[in-house]
Amino acid sequence: MNNTLDLVAYGPVIPVIVIDRLEDAVPIAQALVDGGVRVLEVTLRTPVALHCMEAIARAVPGAVLGAGTVRSVADAQAAKNAGCVFAVSPGYTSQIGNACREIGLPLLPGTATGSEVMQANADGYHFLKFFPATQAGGIPMLKALAGPFTDVVFCPTGGITLATAPQFLALPNVKVCGGSWLTPADAVAAKDWARITQLAKEASALPRG
């Protein structure tokens, strides 16, 4: 993959996945892929996250694996070493942007304001994560950003649900959305992989504008 915009072709939703137990990594990933969701963002929020990425990269060939919560150059390098083919950051710095480009790891940078969008644009990024989407203004904010940033498209993430996702996806400047609802904690705790597959099927079927 040469550009994070390539992720758009795989479907309307990128799941944001937090994994607490290594043994859950492969079953979660396989359940999502079985439901038609191939792009997986595994967040660097737990001590086992990198090991989970390595396990998924080895055992789930259908997954397009990315690392979320990339906050430093070291995070980016570790994600690439673990087998990730893209990275997602909650915010943006030129240091991370340039480092990801240098190591060949396509980045989906996080932005929440016009100034952050401009900084990412200045470094060559035009497909951006809008985070935290609901808290940062949601659909009205994305509509407002469409005015001055006609060449920018977004992946809103944060507070989005199966019910609200279609409203975001209907916006012309939204290509995909991110969501944590595909891997609910109670389903993971119960090892209810069939439920996660069903949620993935529902997400895959969401219409886009």
Helices and strands as residue ranges (DSSP letters): G 4-10, E 13-17, H 22-34, E 39-43, H 49-59, E 64-68, H 73-81, E 86-88, H 94-103, E 107-108, E 110-111, H 114-122, E 127-130, H 138-146, E 153-156, H 165-169, E 177-179, H 185-189, H 193-204
